[in-house]
Structures are given as C-alpha cells and as structure tokens.
Amino acid sequence: MSGLRARARGGRLPWLLAAAALLAAATGLQMASLSQRPVRDLPAVLYLQSPTVARRAVLSFDMLAADLYWLRALQHFGATRLQTSGPRTFENLYPFLDLATSLDPRFVVAYRFGAIFLSESPPGGPGRPDLAVRLLEKGVAATPDRWQYFQDIGFVHYWWTGEYAKAADAFSKGAAIDGAPWWMRSLAAVTLSEGGDRQTSRLLWRSLSQTAENDWLRRDAQRRLTQLDALDHLDQLQAVVARGRLSGLSAPWSWAQLLQAGLLSGVPIDPTGVPYVIDINTGRVDIDRRSTLWPLPTEPRGLPGMAREPR
C-alpha cells in the first residue's frame, strides 16, 4: 500500500497542474453550472469543515479527497477573482487548503500554490499572508527537510508583511537544510540589509523562477519580474509628468499633451504592449486594467531610514 501511495503521489502532479490550467480557463462556465445545481446535489465531503471529521468520512480515500479539496480551492479562488459584484472575501480558500493538506500532509502543490493565493493582495486575493505562513509552517511540520517551504515563508514575509528579520530567518533556516542551494544564505544576508529595495525583490523573484518545481510557479515568478519592470516604467513616466509641471503644463493631462511638448516620443506602453493610462486631473500614471499585469503589487516597505522615491 505504501508503494502504491508513493507512486500515486509522484504521478499526480502533472494531472493536477493540467487540471489547474483547465479549471482556470473554465471558471466562469463551472460557476454557472454550480449555481444551477441544488446544494444537495454537490458532494457533501466538500463542505466538511473539520480535518478530523473529513479524515473519518473519506475512510481510506484520503488522497482522492485531498485532490477534490484542492480543486475546490482552485475553483473558489478563480471564481472569486472573476466576481464582478459584491465583496471578494475568499472566505473558503484557507479552509479548503487546510482540509487538502490535512488529508495529504505531503501535498506540496497545495502548500506552495495556496500560499501565493492567500498572500495575494486585494482585489486579486484575500490579502492574508498570515494564513499563508500558517499553511507553509504546516508543510514544514509534515516535511521538515523541504527547504522550499522556508524559501516561500521568507518570500511571504519579504513581499507581503514587510517583516524582513523574519524573512531572513526563514531563508537562514532553509539554507541549513541538506540540499538547499548556496544562494539561500545570501538571500538571508541581502534581505536583512536591503529589505524593501526593488532590486532585492528582483533577486528573490529571479531565484524562485530558476528553482521552481513546476511551470506555473516559474511563469508566476516571471510575471512578477515583468511587473517590476512596469513599476520602473511608471517611475520614469511620473518623472516626465513632473518635468511637464515645471515647464508650465497642467490639467487636463494626456499623452497627446506631453507628446506635443516634446517630453515623449510616443504613447508609452507596458511590457505586454498595452498603453499606460494617465489621470486627466492629477497626472498620475498607472497600468491599464486591461493589461495582464494588472493589478500591480504593493511594493514592500523599505527598512527604517531608507528613502523611497514617490510615484
């Protein structure tokens, strides 16, 4: 039986990743289907709240039930992101992830993807890095020799909580595990000394893109790096608007106005090819909501005494 479980777990990852991609593409259709079905027709196991009760209910089918809860978490996350009215609470995201990882304590994908989903700031996510860390620490307790969980904990503290000492501590703990890459210790030192710097953010996302265990994490890290490029562009464009003010320009602001003044050579576009937008009243430059890079992340807070250029 143990050999069968090991093979099932090893062969499950490609299936789950493919299912995740299909689920993300079909979220709207799925939610429409679910909304038309009576609650009594949906599997009761999906609504159990206690991991202990769930383990008893599923008998020996714990891994299958864990997969179902993981898919339910993906569905809930995707459908809530697509929601166009009412508050986006993501209230069931952590319970589903908790159940999935309780039924299968070695469910790596659920821990790592789940932590990203939980940390994502509103409106794209619940903005709960505390729950992300709790989920990852649960993974550490189940498999303490997996340095990637410490990498992820450090990432959450660096990017979403701004607690750089905790981030550095997580990187240091991960670096002490056999098989951890040499740069984990370097991340600890850089985070502690330069936390909140955009270049440090690039270093962290680049390290994740190079060591991620699956394509989704690599693509997400690359997207974050592209978002950092967009933030650089916005800083440069905001400086152009400031020069326009000094030269006597004022509202209503537009790219045509700045082009006519010779401050730009063309309408600026983001790294995906979508034009940036400029507020007609304030001159504030931002990314267009139609861009795949929207919403841009809230940057980490700098260390005390570190000046940050206002955007």
C-alpha positions as CSV (number, residue, x, y, z in Angstrom):
1,M,0.0,0.0,0.0
2,S,2.8,2.5,0.8
3,G,4.4,1.8,-2.6
4,L,1.0,2.4,-4.3
5,R,0.6,5.7,-2.4
6,A,4.1,6.9,-3.3
7,R,3.5,6.1,-7.0
8,A,0.1,7.8,-6.9
9,R,1.6,10.9,-5.3
10,G,4.5,11.0,-7.8
11,G,2.2,10.6,-10.8
12,R,-0.4,13.0,-9.5
13,L,1.5,16.3,-10.1
14,P,1.2,16.5,-13.9
15,W,-2.5,15.7,-13.7
16,L,-3.1,18.3,-11.1
17,L,-1.2,21.0,-13.0
18,A,-3.2,20.2,-16.2
19,A,-6.4,20.3,-14.2
20,A,-5.5,23.6,-12.6
21,A,-4.9,25.2,-16.1
22,L,-8.2,23.8,-17.4
23,L,-10.0,24.9,-14.3
24,A,-8.7,28.4,-14.5
25,A,-9.8,28.7,-18.2
26,A,-13.3,27.4,-17.4
27,T,-14.0,29.0,-14.1
28,G,-16.9,31.1,-15.4
29,L,-18.6,28.1,-17.0
30,Q,-18.1,25.9,-13.9
31,M,-19.5,28.5,-11.6
32,A,-22.6,29.0,-13.8
33,S,-23.1,25.2,-13.8
34,L,-22.7,25.0,-10.0
35,S,-25.1,27.9,-9.5
36,Q,-27.8,26.0,-11.3
37,R,-27.4,22.8,-9.2
38,P,-29.1,22.4,-5.9
39,V,-26.8,22.4,-2.9
40,R,-28.0,18.9,-2.1
41,D,-26.5,17.6,-5.4
42,L,-23.0,18.7,-4.6
43,P,-20.6,16.2,-2.8
44,A,-21.1,16.6,0.9
45,V,-17.5,15.9,1.5
46,L,-16.6,19.3,0.0
47,Y,-18.4,21.1,2.8
48,L,-16.8,19.4,5.8
49,Q,-15.1,21.9,8.0
50,S,-13.0,19.8,10.4
51,P,-9.9,17.9,9.0
52,T,-10.5,15.3,11.7
53,V,-14.1,14.7,10.6
54,A,-13.0,14.7,7.0
55,R,-10.4,12.0,7.6
56,R,-13.0,9.8,9.2
57,A,-15.6,10.5,6.4
58,V,-13.3,9.6,3.5
59,L,-12.0,6.4,5.1
60,S,-9.0,5.2,3.0
61,F,-9.6,7.6,0.1
62,D,-7.7,10.5,1.8
63,M,-5.5,11.3,-1.2
64,L,-8.5,11.4,-3.6
65,A,-10.4,13.6,-1.1
66,A,-7.3,15.9,-0.8
67,D,-7.3,16.3,-4.6
68,L,-11.0,17.2,-4.5
69,Y,-10.5,19.8,-1.9
70,W,-7.5,21.2,-3.8
71,L,-9.6,21.5,-7.0
72,R,-12.4,23.1,-4.9
73,A,-9.8,25.7,-3.6
74,L,-8.8,26.5,-7.2
75,Q,-12.4,26.9,-8.2
76,H,-13.2,29.1,-5.3
77,F,-10.1,31.3,-5.9
78,G,-10.7,31.6,-9.6
79,A,-14.4,32.3,-9.3
80,T,-14.0,34.9,-6.6
81,R,-11.3,36.7,-8.7
82,L,-13.8,36.9,-11.6
83,Q,-16.6,38.1,-9.4
84,T,-17.9,41.5,-10.7
85,S,-20.3,42.5,-7.8
86,G,-20.2,42.4,-4.1
87,P,-17.1,42.0,-1.8
88,R,-14.4,39.4,-2.8
89,T,-13.9,37.7,0.5
90,F,-12.2,34.4,-0.5
91,E,-13.6,33.2,2.8
92,N,-13.4,29.5,2.0
93,L,-9.9,29.5,0.5
94,Y,-8.0,28.7,3.6
95,P,-10.5,26.1,4.9
96,F,-10.3,24.2,1.6
97,L,-6.4,24.4,1.6
98,D,-6.3,23.3,5.3
99,L,-8.5,20.3,4.5
100,A,-6.5,19.3,1.4
101,T,-3.2,19.4,3.3
102,S,-4.6,17.7,6.4
103,L,-5.8,14.8,4.2
104,D,-2.5,14.6,2.4
105,P,0.2,16.3,4.6
106,R,2.8,15.9,1.8
107,F,0.7,17.8,-0.8
108,V,3.5,20.2,-2.0
109,V,1.5,21.9,-4.7
110,A,-1.3,22.8,-2.3
111,Y,1.1,24.3,0.2
112,R,3.1,26.4,-2.3
113,F,0.4,27.5,-4.7
114,G,-2.0,28.0,-1.7
115,A,0.5,30.3,0.0
116,I,0.6,32.5,-3.1
117,F,-3.1,32.6,-3.4
118,L,-3.6,33.5,0.2
119,S,-0.9,36.3,0.1
120,E,-2.2,38.0,-3.0
121,S,-3.4,41.5,-2.1
122,P,-7.0,42.6,-2.9
123,P,-8.7,42.7,-5.3
124,G,-6.8,39.8,-6.7
125,G,-6.7,37.8,-3.5
126,P,-7.6,37.8,0.2
127,G,-4.5,39.6,1.4
128,R,-3.9,37.1,4.2
129,P,-0.1,36.5,4.4
130,D,-0.6,35.3,8.0
131,L,-2.6,32.4,6.8
132,A,0.0,31.8,4.0
133,V,2.7,31.5,6.6
134,R,0.5,29.2,8.8
135,L,-0.1,26.9,5.8
136,L,3.6,26.8,5.0
137,E,4.6,26.1,8.6
138,K,2.1,23.2,8.5
139,G,4.1,21.9,5.5
140,V,7.4,22.3,7.4
141,A,5.9,20.3,10.3
142,A,5.0,17.5,7.8
143,T,8.2,17.5,5.8
144,P,10.9,19.5,7.7
145,D,13.6,18.6,5.1
146,R,11.9,20.6,2.3
147,W,13.9,23.8,2.1
148,Q,11.4,25.3,-0.5
149,Y,8.9,25.9,2.3
150,F,11.3,28.1,4.1
151,Q,12.0,29.9,0.9
152,D,8.3,30.6,0.5
153,I,7.9,31.7,4.1
154,G,10.8,34.1,3.6
155,F,9.1,35.3,0.4
156,V,5.8,36.0,2.1
157,H,7.4,38.0,4.9
158,Y,9.6,39.9,2.5
159,W,6.9,40.8,-0.1
160,W,3.7,40.9,1.8
161,T,4.3,41.5,5.5
162,G,7.5,43.6,5.3
163,E,9.0,41.8,8.3
164,Y,12.5,41.5,6.9
165,A,14.0,39.9,10.0
166,K,11.5,37.1,9.8
167,A,12.2,36.7,6.1
168,A,15.9,36.5,6.7
169,D,15.4,34.0,9.5
170,A,13.3,31.8,7.2
171,F,16.0,31.9,4.4
172,S,18.6,31.0,7.0
173,K,16.7,28.0,8.2
174,G,16.1,26.9,4.7
175,A,19.8,27.3,3.9
176,A,20.7,24.9,6.8
177,I,18.8,22.0,5.2
178,D,20.8,19.5,3.2
179,G,20.4,20.1,-0.5
180,A,19.4,23.7,-0.2
181,P,21.1,25.9,-2.9
182,W,24.0,28.1,-1.8
183,W,22.3,31.4,-2.5
184,M,19.7,30.8,0.2
185,R,22.2,32.1,2.8
186,S,22.9,35.1,0.5
187,L,19.2,35.9,0.4
188,A,19.2,36.0,4.2
189,A,22.0,38.5,4.3
190,V,20.7,40.7,1.5
191,T,17.1,40.7,2.9
192,L,18.3,41.8,6.3
193,S,20.5,44.6,5.0
194,E,18.5,45.8,2.0
195,G,14.9,44.8,2.6
196,G,12.3,46.7,0.6
197,D,14.6,47.6,-2.3
198,R,13.2,46.8,-5.7
199,Q,16.5,45.2,-6.8
200,T,16.3,42.8,-3.9
201,S,12.7,42.0,-5.0
202,R,14.1,41.1,-8.4
203,L,16.7,38.9,-6.8
204,L,14.1,37.0,-4.9
205,W,11.7,36.5,-7.8
206,R,14.6,35.5,-10.1
207,S,15.7,32.9,-7.6
208,L,12.2,31.5,-7.5
209,S,11.9,31.4,-11.3
210,Q,15.1,29.5,-11.5
211,T,14.3,26.9,-8.8
212,A,10.5,26.5,-9.1
213,E,9.5,22.8,-9.4
214,N,6.7,23.4,-12.0
215,D,5.9,25.7,-14.9
216,W,3.1,27.6,-13.1
217,L,5.4,28.9,-10.3
218,R,8.1,29.7,-12.9
219,R,5.5,31.6,-15.0
220,D,4.2,33.5,-12.0
221,A,7.8,34.5,-11.0
222,Q,8.4,35.7,-14.5
223,R,5.2,37.7,-14.4
224,R,6.3,39.3,-11.1
225,L,9.6,40.3,-12.7
226,T,7.7,41.9,-15.6
227,Q,5.5,43.8,-13.1
228,L,8.7,45.2,-11.5
229,D,9.8,46.4,-15.0
230,A,6.4,48.1,-15.3
231,L,6.9,49.8,-11.9
232,D,10.2,51.1,-13.2
233,H,8.4,52.5,-16.3
234,L,5.8,54.2,-14.1
235,D,8.5,55.9,-12.0
236,Q,10.1,57.2,-15.2
237,L,6.8,58.4,-16.7
238,Q,5.9,60.1,-13.4
239,A,9.2,62.0,-13.6
240,V,8.2,63.1,-17.2
241,V,4.9,64.5,-15.8
242,A,6.8,66.3,-13.1
243,R,9.0,67.9,-15.7
244,G,5.9,68.9,-17.6
245,R,4.6,70.7,-14.5
246,L,7.8,72.6,-14.1
247,S,7.6,73.7,-17.7
248,G,4.1,75.1,-17.1
249,L,1.8,72.2,-18.2
250,S,-1.3,71.4,-16.1
251,A,-4.6,69.5,-16.2
252,P,-6.2,68.2,-18.3
253,W,-3.3,65.7,-18.6
254,S,-2.9,63.5,-21.6
255,W,-0.2,61.7,-23.6
256,A,-1.0,64.0,-26.6
257,Q,-0.2,67.0,-24.4
258,L,3.2,65.5,-23.3
259,L,3.9,64.5,-26.9
260,Q,3.2,68.0,-28.2
261,A,5.5,69.4,-25.5
262,G,8.3,67.2,-26.8
263,L,8.6,65.3,-23.5
264,L,7.7,61.9,-25.1
265,S,8.4,60.4,-28.4
266,G,5.4,58.1,-28.5
267,V,2.5,56.8,-26.4
268,P,4.2,54.7,-23.6
269,I,3.2,51.0,-23.4
270,D,3.8,48.5,-20.7
271,P,5.9,45.3,-21.3
272,T,2.9,43.4,-22.6
273,G,2.2,46.1,-25.2
274,V,-0.8,47.8,-23.5
275,P,-0.6,51.6,-23.3
276,Y,-0.2,53.1,-19.8
277,V,-3.0,55.4,-18.6
278,I,-2.7,58.9,-17.3
279,D,-5.2,60.5,-15.0
280,I,-6.7,63.5,-16.7
281,N,-7.0,65.5,-13.4
282,T,-3.9,64.5,-11.4
283,G,-1.4,63.4,-14.0
284,R,-0.9,60.1,-12.1
285,V,0.4,57.4,-14.4
286,D,-0.8,53.8,-13.9
287,I,-1.2,50.5,-15.7
288,D,-4.3,49.8,-17.7
289,R,-6.8,47.4,-16.1
290,R,-6.9,45.6,-19.4
291,S,-3.3,44.6,-19.1
292,T,-2.4,41.1,-17.8
293,L,0.0,42.8,-15.4
294,W,-2.9,44.5,-13.5
295,P,-3.1,44.8,-10.6
296,L,0.5,45.7,-9.9
297,P,1.7,44.6,-6.5
298,T,2.1,46.9,-3.5
299,E,5.8,47.1,-3.0
300,P,7.5,46.0,0.2
301,R,8.0,48.7,2.8
302,G,11.6,49.9,3.0
303,L,13.8,49.5,6.1
304,P,13.9,52.3,8.5
305,G,15.9,55.2,7.1
306,M,15.6,54.0,3.5
307,A,14.2,56.7,1.3
308,R,11.8,55.6,-1.4
309,E,11.0,57.7,-4.5
310,P,7.3,58.6,-4.5
311,R,5.5,57.5,-7.7
